Amino acid sequence: MFSAKTHILIVDDDARIRDLLHRALSKAGYVTAMAPDAAAAQEILDVCAFDLIILDIMMPGETGLDFTKR
């Protein structure tokens, strides 16, 4: 089970989904960061470490599957 200090990156092009996940996870005690696409997620990952990434599969530009492979 994850601890209250678990850092989670939420990557989704739909702002409503990002916000919903952020609010629910924050309320549960998790630390979250959000990115609207794979490029923004990579910028965040270049400077921060995460315990978990919640990644949308079907995003414009680089898909979640391609991002995961890379």
Phi and psi in radians as a Rosetta constraint file:
Dihedral C 1 N 2 CA 2 C 2 CIRCULARHARMONIC -1.380 0.35
Dihedral N 2 CA 2 C 2 N 3 CIRCULARHARMONIC 2.591 0.35
Dihedral C 2 N 3 CA 3 C 3 CIRCULARHARMONIC -1.521 0.35
Dihedral N 3 CA 3 C 3 N 4 CIRCULARHARMONIC 2.992 0.35
Dihedral C 3 N 4 CA 4 C 4 CIRCULARHARMONIC -1.173 0.35
Dihedral N 4 CA 4 C 4 N 5 CIRCULARHARMONIC -0.253 0.35
Dihedral C 4 N 5 CA 5 C 5 CIRCULARHARMONIC -1.676 0.35
Dihedral N 5 CA 5 C 5 N 6 CIRCULARHARMONIC 0.160 0.35
Dihedral C 5 N 6 CA 6 C 6 CIRCULARHARMONIC -1.133 0.35
Dihedral N 6 CA 6 C 6 N 7 CIRCULARHARMONIC 2.280 0.35
Dihedral C 6 N 7 CA 7 C 7 CIRCULARHARMONIC -1.739 0.35
Dihedral N 7 CA 7 C 7 N 8 CIRCULARHARMONIC 2.207 0.35
Dihedral C 7 N 8 CA 8 C 8 CIRCULARHARMONIC -2.154 0.35
Dihedral N 8 CA 8 C 8 N 9 CIRCULARHARMONIC 2.292 0.35
Dihedral C 8 N 9 CA 9 C 9 CIRCULARHARMONIC -1.769 0.35
Dihedral N 9 CA 9 C 9 N 10 CIRCULARHARMONIC 2.195 0.35
Dihedral C 9 N 10 CA 10 C 10 CIRCULARHARMONIC -1.842 0.35
Dihedral N 10 CA 10 C 10 N 11 CIRCULARHARMONIC 2.097 0.35
Dihedral C 10 N 11 CA 11 C 11 CIRCULARHARMONIC -2.124 0.35
Dihedral N 11 CA 11 C 11 N 12 CIRCULARHARMONIC 1.942 0.35
Dihedral C 11 N 12 CA 12 C 12 CIRCULARHARMONIC -2.757 0.35
Dihedral N 12 CA 12 C 12 N 13 CIRCULARHARMONIC 2.432 0.35
Dihedral C 12 N 13 CA 13 C 13 CIRCULARHARMONIC -1.368 0.35
Dihedral N 13 CA 13 C 13 N 14 CIRCULARHARMONIC -0.204 0.35
Dihedral C 13 N 14 CA 14 C 14 CIRCULARHARMONIC -1.627 0.35
Dihedral N 14 CA 14 C 14 N 15 CIRCULARHARMONIC 1.929 0.35
Dihedral C 14 N 15 CA 15 C 15 CIRCULARHARMONIC -1.042 0.35
Dihedral N 15 CA 15 C 15 N 16 CIRCULARHARMONIC -0.580 0.35
Dihedral C 15 N 16 CA 16 C 16 CIRCULARHARMONIC -1.141 0.35
Dihedral N 16 CA 16 C 16 N 17 CIRCULARHARMONIC -0.717 0.35
Dihedral C 16 N 17 CA 17 C 17 CIRCULARHARMONIC -1.190 0.35
Dihedral N 17 CA 17 C 17 N 18 CIRCULARHARMONIC -0.757 0.35
Dihedral C 17 N 18 CA 18 C 18 CIRCULARHARMONIC -1.004 0.35
Dihedral N 18 CA 18 C 18 N 19 CIRCULARHARMONIC -0.811 0.35
Dihedral C 18 N 19 CA 19 C 19 CIRCULARHARMONIC -1.139 0.35
Dihedral N 19 CA 19 C 19 N 20 CIRCULARHARMONIC -0.736 0.35
Dihedral C 19 N 20 CA 20 C 20 CIRCULARHARMONIC -1.076 0.35
Dihedral N 20 CA 20 C 20 N 21 CIRCULARHARMONIC -0.827 0.35
Dihedral C 20 N 21 CA 21 C 21 CIRCULARHARMONIC -1.113 0.35
Dihedral N 21 CA 21 C 21 N 22 CIRCULARHARMONIC -0.743 0.35
Dihedral C 21 N 22 CA 22 C 22 CIRCULARHARMONIC -1.023 0.35
Dihedral N 22 CA 22 C 22 N 23 CIRCULARHARMONIC -0.851 0.35
Dihedral C 22 N 23 CA 23 C 23 CIRCULARHARMONIC -1.099 0.35
Dihedral N 23 CA 23 C 23 N 24 CIRCULARHARMONIC -0.778 0.35
Dihedral C 23 N 24 CA 24 C 24 CIRCULARHARMONIC -1.156 0.35
Dihedral N 24 CA 24 C 24 N 25 CIRCULARHARMONIC -0.771 0.35
Dihedral C 24 N 25 CA 25 C 25 CIRCULARHARMONIC -1.237 0.35
Dihedral N 25 CA 25 C 25 N 26 CIRCULARHARMONIC -0.669 0.35
Dihedral C 25 N 26 CA 26 C 26 CIRCULARHARMONIC -1.110 0.35
Dihedral N 26 CA 26 C 26 N 27 CIRCULARHARMONIC -0.727 0.35
Dihedral C 26 N 27 CA 27 C 27 CIRCULARHARMONIC -1.083 0.35
Dihedral N 27 CA 27 C 27 N 28 CIRCULARHARMONIC -0.545 0.35
Dihedral C 27 N 28 CA 28 C 28 CIRCULARHARMONIC -1.440 0.35
Dihedral N 28 CA 28 C 28 N 29 CIRCULARHARMONIC -0.021 0.35
Dihedral C 28 N 29 CA 29 C 29 CIRCULARHARMONIC 1.740 0.35
Dihedral N 29 CA 29 C 29 N 30 CIRCULARHARMONIC 0.102 0.35
Dihedral C 29 N 30 CA 30 C 30 CIRCULARHARMONIC -1.540 0.35
Dihedral N 30 CA 30 C 30 N 31 CIRCULARHARMONIC 2.689 0.35
Dihedral C 30 N 31 CA 31 C 31 CIRCULARHARMONIC -1.686 0.35
Dihedral N 31 CA 31 C 31 N 32 CIRCULARHARMONIC 2.197 0.35
Dihedral C 31 N 32 CA 32 C 32 CIRCULARHARMONIC -2.163 0.35
Dihedral N 32 CA 32 C 32 N 33 CIRCULARHARMONIC 2.699 0.35
Dihedral C 32 N 33 CA 33 C 33 CIRCULARHARMONIC -2.314 0.35
Dihedral N 33 CA 33 C 33 N 34 CIRCULARHARMONIC 2.734 0.35
Dihedral C 33 N 34 CA 34 C 34 CIRCULARHARMONIC -2.282 0.35
Dihedral N 34 CA 34 C 34 N 35 CIRCULARHARMONIC 2.583 0.35
Dihedral C 34 N 35 CA 35 C 35 CIRCULARHARMONIC -2.453 0.35
Dihedral N 35 CA 35 C 35 N 36 CIRCULARHARMONIC 2.445 0.35
Dihedral C 35 N 36 CA 36 C 36 CIRCULARHARMONIC -1.470 0.35
Dihedral N 36 CA 36 C 36 N 37 CIRCULARHARMONIC -0.214 0.35
Dihedral C 36 N 37 CA 37 C 37 CIRCULARHARMONIC -2.811 0.35
Dihedral N 37 CA 37 C 37 N 38 CIRCULARHARMONIC 3.080 0.35
Dihedral C 37 N 38 CA 38 C 38 CIRCULARHARMONIC -1.127 0.35
Dihedral N 38 CA 38 C 38 N 39 CIRCULARHARMONIC -0.658 0.35
Dihedral C 38 N 39 CA 39 C 39 CIRCULARHARMONIC -1.102 0.35
Dihedral N 39 CA 39 C 39 N 40 CIRCULARHARMONIC -0.789 0.35
Dihedral C 39 N 40 CA 40 C 40 CIRCULARHARMONIC -1.161 0.35
Dihedral N 40 CA 40 C 40 N 41 CIRCULARHARMONIC -0.656 0.35
Dihedral C 40 N 41 CA 41 C 41 CIRCULARHARMONIC -1.087 0.35
Dihedral N 41 CA 41 C 41 N 42 CIRCULARHARMONIC -0.722 0.35
Dihedral C 41 N 42 CA 42 C 42 CIRCULARHARMONIC -1.112 0.35
Dihedral N 42 CA 42 C 42 N 43 CIRCULARHARMONIC -0.695 0.35
Dihedral C 42 N 43 CA 43 C 43 CIRCULARHARMONIC -1.051 0.35
Dihedral N 43 CA 43 C 43 N 44 CIRCULARHARMONIC -0.726 0.35
Dihedral C 43 N 44 CA 44 C 44 CIRCULARHARMONIC -1.186 0.35
Dihedral N 44 CA 44 C 44 N 45 CIRCULARHARMONIC -0.750 0.35
Dihedral C 44 N 45 CA 45 C 45 CIRCULARHARMONIC -1.161 0.35
Dihedral N 45 CA 45 C 45 N 46 CIRCULARHARMONIC -0.421 0.35
Dihedral C 45 N 46 CA 46 C 46 CIRCULARHARMONIC -1.174 0.35
Dihedral N 46 CA 46 C 46 N 47 CIRCULARHARMONIC -0.381 0.35
Dihedral C 46 N 47 CA 47 C 47 CIRCULARHARMONIC -2.120 0.35
Dihedral N 47 CA 47 C 47 N 48 CIRCULARHARMONIC -0.187 0.35
Dihedral C 47 N 48 CA 48 C 48 CIRCULARHARMONIC -2.334 0.35
Dihedral N 48 CA 48 C 48 N 49 CIRCULARHARMONIC 2.643 0.35
Dihedral C 48 N 49 CA 49 C 49 CIRCULARHARMONIC -1.860 0.35
Dihedral N 49 CA 49 C 49 N 50 CIRCULARHARMONIC 2.539 0.35
Dihedral C 49 N 50 CA 50 C 50 CIRCULARHARMONIC -2.260 0.35
Dihedral N 50 CA 50 C 50 N 51 CIRCULARHARMONIC 2.650 0.35
Dihedral C 50 N 51 CA 51 C 51 CIRCULARHARMONIC -1.517 0.35
Dihedral N 51 CA 51 C 51 N 52 CIRCULARHARMONIC -0.437 0.35
Dihedral C 51 N 52 CA 52 C 52 CIRCULARHARMONIC -2.663 0.35
Dihedral N 52 CA 52 C 52 N 53 CIRCULARHARMONIC 2.494 0.35
Dihedral C 52 N 53 CA 53 C 53 CIRCULARHARMONIC -2.138 0.35
Dihedral N 53 CA 53 C 53 N 54 CIRCULARHARMONIC 2.207 0.35
Dihedral C 53 N 54 CA 54 C 54 CIRCULARHARMONIC -1.729 0.35
Dihedral N 54 CA 54 C 54 N 55 CIRCULARHARMONIC 2.004 0.35
Dihedral C 54 N 55 CA 55 C 55 CIRCULARHARMONIC -2.183 0.35
Dihedral N 55 CA 55 C 55 N 56 CIRCULARHARMONIC 2.169 0.35
Dihedral C 55 N 56 CA 56 C 56 CIRCULARHARMONIC -1.196 0.35
Dihedral N 56 CA 56 C 56 N 57 CIRCULARHARMONIC 2.355 0.35
Dihedral C 56 N 57 CA 57 C 57 CIRCULARHARMONIC -1.367 0.35
Dihedral N 57 CA 57 C 57 N 58 CIRCULARHARMONIC -0.735 0.35
Dihedral C 57 N 58 CA 58 C 58 CIRCULARHARMONIC -1.820 0.35
Dihedral N 58 CA 58 C 58 N 59 CIRCULARHARMONIC 1.500 0.35
Dihedral C 58 N 59 CA 59 C 59 CIRCULARHARMONIC -2.024 0.35
Dihedral N 59 CA 59 C 59 N 60 CIRCULARHARMONIC 2.641 0.35
Dihedral C 59 N 60 CA 60 C 60 CIRCULARHARMONIC -1.156 0.35
Dihedral N 60 CA 60 C 60 N 61 CIRCULARHARMONIC 2.671 0.35
Dihedral C 60 N 61 CA 61 C 61 CIRCULARHARMONIC 1.408 0.35
Dihedral N 61 CA 61 C 61 N 62 CIRCULARHARMONIC -2.215 0.35
Dihedral C 61 N 62 CA 62 C 62 CIRCULARHARMONIC -1.398 0.35
Dihedral N 62 CA 62 C 62 N 63 CIRCULARHARMONIC 2.207 0.35
Dihedral C 62 N 63 CA 63 C 63 CIRCULARHARMONIC -1.292 0.35
Dihedral N 63 CA 63 C 63 N 64 CIRCULARHARMONIC 2.862 0.35
Dihedral C 63 N 64 CA 64 C 64 CIRCULARHARMONIC -1.086 0.35
Dihedral N 64 CA 64 C 64 N 65 CIRCULARHARMONIC -0.617 0.35
Dihedral C 64 N 65 CA 65 C 65 CIRCULARHARMONIC -1.173 0.35
Dihedral N 65 CA 65 C 65 N 66 CIRCULARHARMONIC -0.765 0.35
Dihedral C 65 N 66 CA 66 C 66 CIRCULARHARMONIC -1.126 0.35
Dihedral N 66 CA 66 C 66 N 67 CIRCULARHARMONIC -0.697 0.35
Dihedral C 66 N 67 CA 67 C 67 CIRCULARHARMONIC -1.063 0.35
Dihedral N 67 CA 67 C 67 N 68 CIRCULARHARMONIC -0.753 0.35
Dihedral C 67 N 68 CA 68 C 68 CIRCULARHARMONIC -1.138 0.35
Dihedral N 68 CA 68 C 68 N 69 CIRCULARHARMONIC -0.736 0.35
Dihedral C 68 N 69 CA 69 C 69 CIRCULARHARMONIC -1.091 0.35
Dihedral N 69 CA 69 C 69 N 70 CIRCULARHARMONIC -0.703 0.35
